[in-house]
Amino acid sequence: MSLSKDLTEQIKEDLKRHEGVKYEVYLDHLGLPTAGIGHLLPATTEYEVGDEISKEQVDEWFEEDLATAVTDACAIFLNFGSLPDNVKRVCVNMAFNIGRSRLAKFKNMIRYVNEGNYLMAANEMVNSKWYTQVGNRSKELVDIMKDAKD
């Protein structure tokens, strides 16, 4: 499933703002090696904290990670392609942020999105540990979900 060019650009802007763009390896809030735009490096990475990462490598990882997030959102949400763009925007952002397995645990939110009840889906987002862990990102995504219209 591919997204429109405009929606893809909006999601990319959101993710760059929410994740930050770092051209060096750093430890994330869980102490895991990360670089680029929230790109988690494998445990067996050859990179060390402080190593510089090229713009080309950051861009390549970002495209791969975004494609994975879209695939994950498609797997979790029924009829993902027919959801309103703002709902897709939130679902892909969350998939990028927490991955398929953790997003799949948002059972009630998923059910409400699938039913088209975006206000209740937003309420379920608020009723999660994720909401308190990611700061302003969660508040912004909840507001986007609340405002979604079919």
C-alpha positions, -999 to 999 in steps of 0.1 A, spaced: 0 0 0 14 33 -9 4 67 5 -2 98 -14 29 120 -19 13 148 2 5 124 31 39 108 29 56 142 32 34 152 61 42 120 79 79 125 73 77 161 87 59 148 117 84 120 123 115 143 119 99 167 144 90 139 169 121 118 166 147 144 158 174 140 132 208 130 145 238 124 123 256 104 150 250 74 172 234 81 206 217 61 233 179 65 234 159 68 266 161 31 271 199 31 266 197 15 232 220 26 203 201 48 179 209 71 150 193 91 123 155 96 127 148 73 155 166 43 138 173 16 164 206 0 156 209 -38 161 226 -50 192 255 -63 171 261 -30 154 295 -20 144 287 16 153 297 31 186 281 60 205 294 92 190 302 77 155 291 100 127 264 89 103 262 103 67 230 120 55 227 94 28 227 66 54 202 85 76 179 90 46 182 53 36 173 41 71 144 66 73 129 53 40 132 17 51 118 24 86 89 44 72 81 16 47 81 -8 76 58 15 97 33 17 67 34 -21 63 28 -25 101 -1 -1 101 -17 -19 71 -14 -52 90 -30 -39 122 -58 -17 109 -86 -31 87 -91 -14 54 -61 9 62 -62 23 26 -98 36 31 -91 54 64 -90 92 65 -55 106 58 -52 120 94 -60 86 109 -34 70 86 -10 97 97 -15 88 134 -14 51 128 19 52 108 35 76 133 26 52 162 38 22 142 71 40 136 74 50 172 66 17 190 66 -10 163 40 -35 152 40 -58 183 35 -30 208 10 -11 187 -10 -44 182 -16 -43 220 -37 -12 217 -68 -35 212 -95 -10 220 -79 18 200 -76 -5 170 -112 -16 173 -124 20 174 -103 30 144 -117 0 125 -152 11 135 -146 47 124 -150 60 160 -120 83 161 -130 101 192 -131 69 212 -98 58 195 -82 90 207 -95 84 243 -79 49 242 -46 65 232 -48 87 262 -55 57 284 -21 42 278 14 42 293 26 53 258 7 86 262 27 96 292 60 84 279 63 103 246 55 138 257 40 163 233 40 138 205 11 119 221 -9 150 227 -5 161 191 -14 127 177 -45 125 200 -57 159 187 -52 148 151 -72 116 158 -100 135 176 -103 158 146 -104 130 120 -135 128 98 -146 102 73 
